């Protein structure tokens, strides 16, 4: 998998949700939230270990490699039938407030023996009791 330098301003995604692991905490939110300002500040201070930025269309994942953040190839939905896509919702702990659920899509494919396996998983959105993307 090809890696490239990561820059928060060069995202191929608008209004992303994010989950960021810093040295001292985890930030969860969406561009425009107070938490996004904290993410920008952590980026400037070189305090981010890894970050997932995502929406319905794509997921960008970057991780710390040799003292710099590097982004993996952008994940995009696979062109599979609806029967091969499983949507799951995971409950989040209180630290993610106001969000309390993470919605993901798993793309199922079949090997040569016709056994199913998860080919790709993409984070889609953060949700709250107030509605998606509170």
N, C-alpha and C positions, 0 to 999 in steps of 0.2 A: 504494500500500500504506500502510495507516494505522500510525503509530508511536505508542507510549505509553511513559511513563517506566518504567524497569526497576528492579525491586526483587527481590533474591534470595529474600527471605522470602515473596513473593507468587506463587511459581511454581505453575502449574496441573499440576504433575508431581511424583510422589514418587520418591525414591531415584534421581535422575537421574545419568546419566553426564555428563561435561562435557569440553570442549576450550576452554581460555581463552587468549587471546593477551594477555599483559601487555606493558608497555613493555620489560621486561628478560628475559622468558622466556615459554615456553609451559607451561601446566599441563594435565595430562590425568589424569582420575580419575573417581571416583564419590562421591556424598554418603556420608560415613562414612569415606572414605579420609583419610590425612594431607593429601593434596593439596587436599581440600575446605576444610580449615582455612586453607590458604594462599590459596585463592580468596576466602574470606570476608575475610581480612586485606587482600588486594589490593583488594577492593571498598571496604572502609572507607578505604583510603589513596587511592582514586580512581586506581588503577594499572591498570585493565582497559581494553584497547582494544576487544575483542570477545569474546563468549562464546557457545558452543553448549551447551545443556543438553537432554538427550534420553533417551528410552527407547523401548521397542517401540511405544508409543502416540502420542507427540507429540515435536516438537522446538521449542524456544524459542531464538531467535537475537536477541542484543542487540549493538549496536555503539555506539561513541562518536560522538555528534553534538553539536557545540557544547559541549564540555566536560561532557556528561552521557551516561549510557548510556540508549539508547532501544531498546525491544523491538519487533520486527516482529510481525505476526499469527502466532499459534501455528500451526505446520504439523501437520496431522493426516493420517493415511492416507486416500488417495482410495478411493472405492468402485468399484474396477475388478475385472475378472475376474482370476483367478490368472495367466492367460496374459499379462496386461498388467503384471505386477509382476516386476521383475528384482532379485534379491538379489545384492549384490556384497560381497566381503570384501577390504579393502585392508590390506597389511602396513604396520605403523608402525615408525618408527625407535626406537632404544634409549631415546631421551629419554622415551618414553611408558611405560616399565616401571612396573608389571608387565604392562601391556597390550601386546600386539604385533599386534593386528588391530582394524580398525574395520569394522563391518558396516553397510551402507546398503541402502535399498530405492529403486529407481527405478520410477516410475509412467509407463507408456508410454501415449500416446494417439495418435490419428490425425487428420491435418488433412483439409481438404475434398478433397484429391487422394488420400486414403488412404495418405499417407506417415507413417510412424511418427516420433514425437519424444518426448523425455523431458519430460513435463509437470511433474513434481515429483520431487525427491530428498529423502529424509528419513534422517538419521542414526538408527541403531537401537540399537547397543550397542558397547561396547568388550569385547574378548575377550582371553584369555590362554591359554597352554598348560595352565594349571591349571584351565581351565574358564571359561565366560562370567562376566564381572564379578568376576574374581579378588579 
